[in-house]
Structures are given as C-alpha cells and as structure tokens.
Amino acid sequence: MNLRGGYRWDHVELYARIDNILDEDYENFGLLGEDPTEVLPGLADDRPIFVGVGAPRAAWLGIHIAL
C-alpha cells in the first residue's frame, strides 16, 4: 500500500509520498530455473525458483515552487 498527498497554495506546493507503508515483504517477479545443486553442490536451499524482492518502505517530502 502506498500513500501520496499534497497541498498547493499560490505558486507553492508541498507534497509527501510513502511507498510500502505497511513494510510488507513481497516479490515483484519470479521464474523457474535449473536445479542449482547441479552448479553449486551442497546448497541448503535447492529450490529452482528465483524471485525478485519488492521495494522496502520509503518516504519523500518535498516542496515545488512554480515561478
């Protein structure tokens, strides 16, 4: 879940943004591969599934001035 907000008056805008507000662990892609123990014998995790982790929680606060 992400959160965005802002407030504008005259030529000035104040804004804020928070990504992954609940700090959930998730994967944003995955694929199947070959058995990794064929390349590196003795691995503790021998599942042939590879996933990319999602972005961690992050926050931005800024000001925009339009002249």
C-alpha distances in whole Angstrom, upper triangle without the diagonal:
4,7,10,14,17,21,24,28,31,30,27,23,21,18,15,11,9,7,5,6,7,9,9,12,12,14,14,18,21,24,27,30,34,34,34,37,39,38,38,39,39,35,33,30,32,29,29,26,24,20,18,16,12,11,11,10,12,13,15,17,20,23,25,28,30,34
4,7,10,14,18,21,24,27,26,24,20,18,14,11,8,6,4,5,6,9,10,11,14,14,16,15,19,22,26,29,32,35,36,35,39,41,40,39,41,40,37,35,32,34,32,31,28,25,22,19,17,13,11,11,9,10,10,12,14,17,19,21,24,26,30
4,7,11,14,17,21,24,23,21,17,15,11,8,6,5,6,8,7,10,12,14,17,17,20,19,23,26,30,33,36,39,40,39,42,44,43,42,45,44,40,39,36,38,35,35,31,29,25,23,20,16,14,14,11,11,9,11,12,14,17,18,22,24,27
4,7,11,14,17,20,20,17,13,11,8,6,4,6,9,11,11,14,16,18,20,21,22,21,25,28,32,35,38,41,42,41,45,47,45,45,47,46,43,41,39,40,38,38,34,31,28,25,22,19,16,16,13,12,10,9,10,12,14,15,18,20,24
4,7,10,14,17,17,14,10,9,6,5,6,9,12,15,13,17,19,21,24,24,26,25,28,32,35,39,41,45,46,45,48,50,49,48,51,50,46,45,42,44,42,41,38,35,31,29,26,22,20,19,16,15,12,11,10,11,12,13,16,18,22
4,7,10,13,13,11,7,6,4,6,9,12,15,18,17,20,22,24,27,27,29,28,31,35,38,42,44,48,49,48,51,53,51,51,53,53,49,48,45,47,45,44,41,38,34,31,29,25,23,22,19,17,14,11,10,9,9,10,13,15,18
4,7,10,11,8,6,5,6,9,12,15,19,22,20,24,25,28,31,31,33,31,35,39,42,46,48,51,53,52,55,57,55,54,57,56,53,51,49,51,49,48,44,42,38,35,33,29,26,26,23,20,17,14,12,11,10,10,12,14,17
4,7,7,6,4,6,8,12,15,18,21,25,23,27,29,31,34,34,35,34,37,41,44,48,50,53,55,54,57,59,57,57,59,59,55,54,52,53,51,50,47,44,40,37,35,31,29,28,26,23,19,17,14,12,10,9,10,11,14
4,6,6,6,9,12,15,18,22,25,28,27,30,32,34,37,38,39,37,41,44,48,51,54,57,59,57,61,62,61,60,63,62,59,58,55,57,55,54,51,48,44,41,39,35,32,32,29,26,22,20,16,14,11,11,10,11,13
4,6,8,11,14,18,21,25,28,31,30,34,35,38,40,40,42,40,43,46,50,53,55,59,61,59,63,64,62,62,65,65,61,60,58,59,57,56,53,50,46,43,41,38,35,34,32,29,25,22,19,16,13,11,9,9,10
4,7,10,13,17,20,24,26,30,29,33,34,37,39,39,40,38,41,45,48,51,53,57,59,57,60,62,60,60,63,62,59,58,56,57,55,54,51,48,44,41,39,36,33,33,30,27,24,20,17,14,11,8,6,5,7
4,7,10,14,17,21,23,27,26,30,31,33,36,36,37,36,39,42,46,49,51,55,56,55,58,60,57,57,60,60,56,55,53,55,53,52,48,45,42,38,36,33,30,30,27,24,20,17,14,11,7,6,5,6,9
4,6,10,13,17,20,23,22,26,27,30,32,33,34,32,35,39,42,46,48,51,53,51,55,56,54,54,57,56,53,52,50,51,49,49,45,42,39,35,33,30,27,26,24,20,17,14,11,8,6,5,6,8,12
4,7,11,14,17,21,19,23,24,27,30,30,32,30,34,37,41,44,46,50,51,50,53,55,53,52,55,54,50,49,47,49,47,47,43,40,37,33,31,27,24,24,21,18,14,11,8,6,4,6,9,12,15
4,7,11,14,17,16,20,21,24,26,27,28,27,30,34,37,41,43,46,47,46,49,51,49,49,51,51,47,46,44,46,43,43,39,37,33,30,27,24,21,20,17,14,11,8,6,5,6,8,11,14,17
4,7,10,14,12,16,17,20,22,23,25,24,28,31,35,38,40,44,45,43,46,48,46,46,48,47,44,43,40,42,40,40,37,34,30,27,24,21,18,17,14,11,7,6,4,6,9,11,15,17,21
4,7,10,10,13,14,17,19,20,21,20,24,27,31,34,36,40,41,40,43,45,43,42,45,44,40,39,37,39,37,36,33,30,26,23,21,17,14,14,11,8,6,5,7,9,12,14,17,20,23
4,7,6,10,10,13,16,16,19,18,22,25,29,32,34,37,38,37,40,42,41,40,42,41,37,36,34,36,34,34,30,28,24,21,18,14,12,10,7,6,4,6,9,12,15,17,21,23,27
4,5,9,9,10,12,13,15,14,18,21,25,28,30,34,35,33,36,39,37,36,39,38,34,33,30,32,30,30,26,24,20,17,14,11,8,8,6,5,6,9,12,15,18,20,24,26,29
4,6,5,7,9,10,12,13,17,19,23,26,29,32,32,31,34,37,35,35,37,36,32,30,28,30,27,28,24,22,18,16,12,9,7,6,5,7,9,12,15,18,22,24,27,29,33
4,5,8,11,13,16,16,20,23,27,30,32,35,36,34,37,40,39,37,39,38,34,33,30,33,30,31,27,25,22,19,16,13,11,9,6,8,9,12,14,18,21,23,27,29,33
4,6,9,11,15,16,20,22,26,29,31,34,34,33,36,38,37,36,38,36,33,30,28,31,28,29,26,24,21,19,15,13,12,10,8,11,12,16,18,21,25,27,31,33,37
4,7,9,13,14,18,20,24,26,28,31,31,30,32,35,34,33,34,33,29,27,25,28,26,27,23,21,18,16,12,10,9,6,5,9,12,15,18,22,25,27,31,34,37
4,6,10,12,15,17,21,23,26,29,29,28,30,33,32,31,32,31,27,25,23,25,23,24,20,19,15,14,11,9,9,8,8,12,15,18,21,25,28,30,34,36,40
4,7,10,13,14,18,20,22,25,25,24,26,29,28,27,29,27,24,22,19,21,19,20,17,15,12,11,8,7,8,8,10,13,17,20,23,27,30,32,36,38,41
4,7,9,11,15,17,20,23,23,22,25,28,27,26,28,27,23,22,19,20,18,18,15,13,9,9,6,5,8,9,12,15,18,21,25,27,31,32,36,38,41
4,6,7,11,14,16,20,20,20,23,25,24,24,26,26,22,21,18,19,16,16,12,10,6,5,4,5,9,11,14,16,20,23,26,29,32,33,37,38,42
4,7,11,14,17,20,22,21,25,26,26,26,28,28,24,24,20,21,18,17,13,11,7,6,6,5,9,12,14,16,19,22,25,27,30,31,35,36,39
4,7,11,13,17,19,19,22,23,23,23,26,26,23,22,19,19,16,14,11,8,6,5,8,9,12,15,18,20,23,25,29,31,34,34,38,39,42
4,7,10,13,15,15,19,20,20,21,23,23,20,20,16,16,12,11,7,5,4,6,9,11,15,18,21,23,26,28,32,34,37,38,41,42,46
4,7,10,13,13,17,18,18,19,21,22,19,19,16,14,11,8,6,5,7,9,13,15,18,21,24,26,30,32,36,37,40,41,44,45,49
4,7,9,11,14,15,15,17,18,20,17,18,14,12,9,6,5,6,9,12,15,18,21,24,27,30,33,35,39,41,44,45,48,49,52
4,7,8,11,11,12,14,16,17,15,16,13,11,9,5,6,7,11,14,17,20,23,25,29,31,35,37,41,43,46,46,50,51,54
4,6,9,8,9,11,13,15,14,15,13,10,9,6,9,10,14,17,20,23,26,28,32,34,38,40,44,46,49,50,53,54,57
4,6,6,8,9,10,12,10,12,10,7,7,5,9,11,15,18,20,24,27,29,32,35,39,41,45,47,50,51,55,56,59
4,5,6,6,8,9,8,10,9,6,7,6,9,10,14,17,19,23,25,27,31,33,37,39,43,45,49,50,53,55,58
4,5,5,4,6,6,9,9,6,9,9,13,14,17,20,22,26,29,30,33,36,40,42,46,48,52,53,56,58,61
4,6,6,9,10,13,12,9,12,11,14,15,19,22,24,28,31,32,36,38,42,44,48,50,53,54,58,59,62
4,6,10,10,13,13,11,13,12,15,15,18,21,23,27,29,31,34,36,40,42,46,48,51,52,56,57,60
4,6,6,10,11,10,12,12,15,15,18,20,22,26,28,29,33,35,39,41,45,47,51,52,55,57,60
4,6,9,11,9,13,13,16,17,21,23,25,28,31,32,35,38,41,44,48,50,54,55,58,60,63
4,6,9,9,12,14,17,18,21,23,24,28,30,31,34,37,41,43,47,50,53,55,58,60,63
4,6,6,10,12,14,14,17,19,20,24,27,27,31,33,37,40,43,46,49,51,55,56,60
4,6,9,12,14,15,17,19,20,23,26,26,29,32,36,39,42,45,49,51,54,56,59
4,6,9,10,11,13,16,17,20,23,24,27,30,34,37,40,43,47,48,52,54,57
4,6,9,11,14,17,18,22,25,26,29,32,36,39,43,45,49,50,54,55,59
4,5,8,11,15,16,20,23,24,28,31,34,37,41,43,47,48,52,53,57
4,7,10,14,16,19,23,25,28,31,34,37,41,43,46,47,51,52,55
4,7,10,13,16,19,21,25,27,31,34,37,40,43,44,47,49,52
4,7,10,13,16,19,22,24,28,30,34,36,40,41,44,45,49
4,6,9,13,15,19,21,24,27,31,33,36,37,41,42,46
4,7,10,12,16,18,21,23,27,29,33,34,37,39,42
4,7,9,12,15,18,21,25,27,31,32,36,37,41
4,7,10,12,15,18,22,24,27,29,32,34,38
4,7,8,12,14,18,20,24,25,29,31,34
4,6,10,13,17,20,23,25,29,31,35
4,7,11,14,17,21,23,27,29,33
4,7,11,14,17,20,23,26,29
4,7,10,14,16,20,23,26
4,7,10,13,16,19,22
4,7,10,14,17,20
4,7,10,13,16
4,7,10,13
4,7,10
4,6
4
